[in-house]
Every structure is written in structure tokens, then in C-alpha cells.
Amino acid sequence: FAPPTAKTFQYSPTICGLDRDENGAATDYTRYVAAVAGGTLFITSSTEADWASGTTSFKPWTAIASVTPAAAPDCVVFTDNTVHVVILTSAGTIADVYGSTSTGSWTTKDLGYYP
């Protein structure tokens, strides 16, 4: 699994996905990978279900936040397919970066300092 072009992973990437909607019905099971590379938070996704085959293709990496991460990200997908990526920033605050790979719209919410 390659990092964004001309960059290296700074921390371990994280994987998240959702295989059921709010009613328990199966979805397309999009998998998301969030990673920090070159001081930037990136995300990519794939709707292919067979990672074991080694042929799973992902969308190009997309930078999703202007804050500088200071640790590995974590992510979760809500039933409305909104992806939330949480990171510790270089300023020492927690940031929730949320949005959609299909719309390309991402918002960063500063959650403040961890007590």
C-alpha cells in the first residue's frame, strides 16, 4: 500500500469502513484509509470488497485538513457515510476532520485540549 506520491508515512495509517446502514441493511462497504504523510492528513477509499486478492484499487490520496498532525489518525464512518478522522495536532489540540470522499467536502473542528 503506497503513500501519497513523493511522500512517506509518518505514522501508521488507519482503516475504517461501514458495512451496514442505519437499518442494518448491507451497503457497498467502502473502506477508507487515513494517513499522515509529509506533515499532511490524507484520505483514500475503495469500494472493492476483496483486499485479499491484492487487486483492490483506491482513489487517489486527497489532503483533507490544513492542521499539522502530531500523531497517527483514527477514523470512523457514520451510517450517513460521513467519515470522521480524529488527530492530535502539532498545537496539542484534538481535531475532528469530517466529510465525504464522494463530495470532496471536508471540515475541521478543533475539539480543544485533551484534559
C-alpha positions as CSV (number, residue, x, y, z in Angstrom):
1,F,0.0,0.0,0.0
2,A,1.8,3.1,-1.2
3,P,1.7,6.5,0.5
4,P,0.8,9.7,-1.4
5,T,3.2,10.4,-4.3
6,A,6.6,11.6,-3.3
7,K,5.8,11.3,0.4
8,T,6.3,8.7,3.2
9,F,4.0,7.7,6.0
10,Q,4.9,9.5,9.3
11,Y,2.7,7.3,11.5
12,S,0.7,4.2,11.0
13,P,-2.3,4.6,8.6
14,T,-5.7,3.7,10.0
15,I,-8.5,1.9,8.2
16,C,-12.3,2.3,8.8
17,G,-15.4,1.2,7.0
18,L,-19.1,0.6,7.3
19,D,-20.9,-2.5,6.0
20,R,-24.4,-1.7,7.3
21,D,-26.7,1.3,7.1
22,E,-28.8,2.6,10.0
23,N,-31.4,-0.1,9.3
24,G,-28.9,-3.0,9.3
25,A,-29.0,-3.4,5.5
26,A,-25.8,-4.2,3.7
27,T,-24.0,-1.3,2.0
28,D,-21.3,-1.2,-0.7
29,Y,-18.8,-1.5,2.2
30,T,-16.5,1.4,1.3
31,R,-13.1,1.2,3.0
32,Y,-11.3,4.3,4.0
33,V,-7.6,4.7,4.8
34,A,-6.5,7.9,6.6
35,A,-2.8,8.6,6.9
36,V,-0.3,11.4,7.7
37,A,2.4,11.9,5.1
38,G,4.7,14.9,4.6
39,G,3.1,16.7,7.6
40,T,-0.4,16.5,5.9
41,L,-3.5,14.4,6.7
42,F,-4.7,12.4,3.7
43,I,-7.5,10.0,2.9
44,T,-8.3,7.5,0.2
45,S,-11.1,5.0,-0.3
46,S,-12.2,1.9,-2.2
47,T,-15.5,0.1,-2.7
48,E,-13.9,-3.2,-3.8
49,A,-14.6,-5.9,-1.3
50,D,-11.7,-8.3,-1.8
51,W,-8.5,-7.0,-0.3
52,A,-7.0,-10.5,-0.1
53,S,-6.7,-10.6,-3.9
54,G,-4.2,-7.8,-3.9
55,T,-6.1,-6.1,-6.8
56,T,-8.1,-3.6,-4.7
57,S,-7.8,-0.2,-6.3
58,F,-8.1,3.0,-4.2
59,K,-9.0,6.5,-5.3
60,P,-6.0,9.0,-5.4
61,W,-4.9,10.3,-2.0
62,T,-6.6,13.6,-1.0
63,A,-5.3,16.1,1.5
64,I,-8.3,16.8,3.9
65,A,-7.1,19.2,6.5
66,S,-4.8,22.3,6.9
67,V,-3.8,21.4,10.5
68,T,-0.5,19.7,11.2
69,P,-0.9,16.2,12.7
70,A,1.4,15.2,15.6
71,A,0.2,11.5,15.8
72,A,-1.4,8.7,13.9
73,P,-5.1,9.4,12.9
74,D,-8.1,7.3,13.9
75,C,-11.3,7.2,11.9
76,V,-14.9,6.1,12.0
77,V,-17.7,6.1,9.4
78,F,-21.3,7.1,10.4
79,T,-24.3,5.5,8.8
80,D,-24.8,8.6,6.6
81,N,-21.3,7.8,5.1
82,T,-19.7,10.8,6.8
83,V,-16.1,9.9,7.6
84,H,-14.7,11.4,10.9
85,V,-10.9,11.4,11.2
86,V,-9.6,12.4,14.6
87,I,-6.0,13.6,15.1
88,L,-3.8,15.2,17.7
89,T,-2.4,18.4,16.2
90,S,1.0,19.9,16.5
91,A,-0.6,22.6,18.6
92,G,-1.6,20.0,21.2
93,T,-5.3,20.1,20.4
94,I,-7.6,17.3,19.2
95,A,-9.2,17.9,15.7
96,D,-12.1,16.1,14.2
97,V,-11.9,16.3,10.4
98,Y,-15.1,15.1,8.8
99,G,-16.6,14.9,5.4
100,S,-17.0,12.7,2.4
101,T,-14.7,11.3,-0.3
102,S,-17.6,11.3,-2.8
103,T,-18.2,15.1,-2.4
104,G,-14.6,16.1,-1.5
105,S,-16.0,18.4,1.1
106,W,-14.1,18.3,4.5
107,T,-14.5,20.4,7.6
108,T,-12.1,20.6,10.5
109,K,-13.4,21.1,14.0
110,D,-11.0,21.9,16.8
111,L,-12.1,20.0,19.9
112,G,-9.6,21.7,22.2
113,Y,-7.0,20.3,24.5
114,Y,-7.3,16.8,26.0
115,P,-7.8,17.2,29.7
